[in-house]
Amino acid sequence: MRRFYAAAAAALFGITLGVAPQATAATLNLKPEVLTVGANASMVHTGKQHTAKQDSGKASLRVATVSAGLSEEREGALAERLEGGNDAAAQMLARSVQQTRPDVLLVTDIDTDSHVADIFNEQYLGQAQTDGAEVNADADAGSKEPSSTEYKYVYSATTNAGIQSGADLNGNGTTGDPGDAFGAGHFEGQRSMVLYSRYPIDQDEVRTFNDLTWDEVPGNSLDTEKYSKLVRSVLPLNSTSMWDIPLKVDGETLHVIATDLTPDNGEGADPVRRLDQLRFLSMYLSDNAKLRELTDDAGQYGGLDKSSSAVVLGAFGPDEASLGNDADQMRQDASAELETLMDSKSLEVAKPSMAAGQCENTLPIQIRTFMDFMCATQYATRMDGVASRSDYVGVTAGPKIVESGIETAMSDAGDHHEHGSTDHLSGERRMVWADITLKRD
């Protein structure tokens, strides 16, 4: 409603947005409310996947997140590419999921238009990605052998990605560019996110934060000189969204806090916006009193109840160790805020490495210098020119992380398959997973 009133007011009084004189508030687009929960998909219970178990009376499950990089610049193009189940990059990602077998999976950086979420679930996750090898029907839950992992519950909703603002947000003198969207994108749903779950979603209690404006966030760093008053009244904090999705796990409620923050570099990058997104996430997880006057998209006030069990999944951007020496102060500040969040009492963050003991500080000093560079890459979740730890799994007070890891999910060094190649991939994407119990002793 805020955007409707802003648009109406500008249409009446001729107020312009940003620095583009032709961009009036009458061109502001109202976002449709879309919520889909794919509970009709068939679940394949083979007994081979990693499944929830009881550990000393506590429910245990595996959660994971991965930045897929599955995106095209034309609406519907990714769906066309994936249709038929033969896309090499999607097969590679599905194979990694089938080997890791998370019970809950957040996929970020994926187009969600044209039923992409269902196509990937049914035609890739739902088909054993054996790369031509024969399936071993006796593979057990600890096996790395791929087997069908189609998820019964899928959550995909409208985000701010690709929603045109009608303003010249990137300051290039024109409107309608990908950088002029509330979240950078060529079309609605580009580079959004999808949650896959083996557990039922309590859809009546889902909370989304698309409409929360940036200037509503207490102590925000919004540049009042860069954006006009009208733009500030409608510019959302989140470039995609933040979701609070309650799952029913063995009679208990587990909240999945899912988000994909504004990127650190590239199109749409804004470290100041990412900084405030991290601050809001921190306030939400701790139910900070400053949020008591703010609402989600449905009008519900406040943050996460302190008695709630929650897992936090998503792409938060690079940590301080991932920044180069040439990083400007704003990028450093955003990464410092991320470190503050990870060190806070409200969140326990998994910090796995692919190198295990090879990167311990007890290594002899003679080989320490050589290993420093090698070890930096072992903590990274993305390898696309720069090693970066950008994707995270964490839990709030209540659940406990008992084990975690990083697995290569997609790589441009992968095999070139008969029905496609991995040429369009940039570097390597890695999945972060953690095994958690829902209650502490």
Secondary structure as GFF3:
##gff-version 3
##sequence-region A 1 441
A	DSSP	alpha_helix	2	13	.	.	.	ID=ss1
A	DSSP	three_ten_helix	25	27	.	.	.	ID=ss2
A	DSSP	beta_strand	35	37	.	.	.	ID=ss3
A	DSSP	beta_strand	53	55	.	.	.	ID=ss4
A	DSSP	beta_strand	58	70	.	.	.	ID=ss5
A	DSSP	alpha_helix	77	82	.	.	.	ID=ss6
A	DSSP	alpha_helix	88	100	.	.	.	ID=ss7
A	DSSP	beta_strand	104	110	.	.	.	ID=ss8
A	DSSP	alpha_helix	116	120	.	.	.	ID=ss9
A	DSSP	pi_helix	121	125	.	.	.	ID=ss10
A	DSSP	beta_strand	153	157	.	.	.	ID=ss11
A	DSSP	three_ten_helix	178	180	.	.	.	ID=ss12
A	DSSP	beta_strand	192	197	.	.	.	ID=ss13
A	DSSP	three_ten_helix	203	205	.	.	.	ID=ss14
A	DSSP	beta_strand	207	208	.	.	.	ID=ss15
A	DSSP	three_ten_helix	214	216	.	.	.	ID=ss16
A	DSSP	alpha_helix	229	234	.	.	.	ID=ss17
A	DSSP	beta_strand	242	249	.	.	.	ID=ss18
A	DSSP	beta_strand	252	260	.	.	.	ID=ss19
A	DSSP	alpha_helix	271	285	.	.	.	ID=ss20
A	DSSP	three_ten_helix	289	291	.	.	.	ID=ss21
A	DSSP	beta_strand	309	315	.	.	.	ID=ss22
A	DSSP	three_ten_helix	320	322	.	.	.	ID=ss23
A	DSSP	alpha_helix	329	342	.	.	.	ID=ss24
A	DSSP	beta_strand	348	349	.	.	.	ID=ss25
A	DSSP	three_ten_helix	356	359	.	.	.	ID=ss26
A	DSSP	alpha_helix	365	378	.	.	.	ID=ss27
A	DSSP	beta_strand	382	383	.	.	.	ID=ss28
A	DSSP	beta_strand	387	388	.	.	.	ID=ss29
A	DSSP	beta_strand	391	395	.	.	.	ID=ss30
A	DSSP	beta_strand	400	411	.	.	.	ID=ss31
A	DSSP	beta_strand	428	437	.	.	.	ID=ss32
###
